[in-house]
Amino acid sequence: MKTQEYIEIEEQYGAHNYHPLDVVITRGEGVWVYDVEGNRYLDCLSAYSALNQGHVHPRILQALIEQAQKVTLTSRAFRNDQLPLLYKELADLSGYEMSLPMNSGAEAVETALKLARKWAYQVKGIPRHQAEIITFENNFHGRTISIISFSSESLYRDDFGAFTPGFITIPYGNSAALERAITPNTAAISVEPIQGEAGVIIPPPGYLSQLREICTRHNILFIADEIQSGLGRTGKLFACDHEQVRPDMIVIGKALSGGFYPVSAVLADRPLLGLFQPGEHGSTFGGNPLGAAVARAALKVIVEEKLVENAAQMGEYFIEQLSEINSPHIKEVRGRGLLIGVELKPQAGGARRFCEALQERGILAKETHQHVIRFAPPLITKQADIDWALPRIRDVLLMP
Ligand SMILES: *Cc1c(COP(=O)(O)O)cnc(C)c1O
C-alpha cells in the first residue's frame, strides 16, 4: 500500500485528534526513520523526547524480548523480580529515595498532584479538600480532565469542562507572581523547567532557584515535570540541574522506556512518597515486569552511552550552527542541550509550511505553537547527522 491509501483509511476510521505530517513511517533505526515509499528521514522530534535513546535501540529491544518471553504482567497484587531492581537503579541514578511507577506521563502527573494533596492534609495541616496547587501559564502536563483544568490553551480545554478545582495558574518566568499567589492553603507548585510544548520556552536565569527558595520558605512542595526535559534531553540528567535545584518531586516518563513501551514514574524522598498507604493509589499495568525491564535497559543506555554528555555537546553545536543561519524568517533560536526551538516571525506564515518543506528534504520536525520549529533529535545524534541536516535546514529557512 502507498502513503495515500494509509492516510485515507486513517482519516476514515480514526478520530481526528491529531494533524500529523503526511508521512507513513514503517521502520526506525537510531536517528533515522523510513516511510512506506522507502524514503529516509532524520527524526528531529524523537516522539516528543520519548526516543532519547534512538529508534529500536538494540539493547532495549533485547531486554524487551527477553522479558516478554518470561513474564509480562503480574499486577501489583503480587511482586515481580524486575520492579525492585528498577526502584534501586532509579534511586541510584536520581538521588531520590523512592519512586512510584505508572504508565503514561499524564498518569504520573496525576499521581504527583494526588500525593501533594495528601501531604497538604496529613503533613502541612491544610484543611481537607482546601489544598491549592499553583501551575503556570502555557503549561503542558497531559490531557486528563484534572490536568486540562489548569491548562491555559483554549484548544485543550474549552469544550471539556466541568473542571477540577484546586488549581491556580500564574505567569511563567516571574517569581514575584508566585510570591503573590501563595495562600495558607498552597500545597505545591507544578512546573516544567523548560516549557517544551509551549514552544521551548526557557525561563530567565535564576528563575528555578528563586521558585525553589520561595517554596522552601513557605513550606510548599516543588514538583518538576521533567517528562520531556528530563533524562538527558537538555544536557543534564534533569533540566533543574542547570540551576542546581532539587525539586521535592520529579515526574518522568517518555524516554524512561526509550520509546518501546509506556513507563512513567514519580521520584521523591521517603517522607513524601512514603505517605501513600496500600489501596490509596494504583494502576494495573504500572510497575509491570515488562515495563520495568525495558525501563532498566533504557536507563542503562542513557548512562553507559553517555547520552547526557552527548546531548550537551551536540546541542551546543546544533544551536550555534542554527544561530548562524541568516534568515529573514527567524525571530530567535533558543535551546538547551538537544531541546531546540527556532521561533519564526509572525510574517513567516507559521512553522507548518517549513516543517513540510523539511519533510521533503528528509527531516521530520514538528511545529509547536504555530510559529516554532522544534529540533529535538535522539540523544545518540552525532555531529555527522547534524552536518547532514544543516544545509537542508538552511535551504528551508531561506525559502521566500
Ligand atoms: C508529554 C508530556 C506529558 C504527558 O505525557 P503522556 O505520556 O503523553 O501522558 C506531560 N508533561 C510534559 C512536560 C510532557 O512533555
The ligand as an ORCA input file, in Angstrom:
! r2SCAN-3c Opt
* xyz 0 1
  C       4.364     14.509     27.058
  C       4.258     15.285     28.315
  C       3.313     14.932     29.320
  C       2.276     13.872     29.119
  O       2.783     12.620     28.862
  P       1.832     11.498     28.205
  O       2.661     10.267     28.221
  O       1.505     11.977     26.814
  O       0.618     11.411     29.049
  C       3.325     15.661     30.493
  N       4.196     16.660     30.688
  C       5.108     17.021     29.759
  C       6.060     18.130     30.060
  C       5.155     16.361     28.536
  O       6.029     16.740     27.604
*
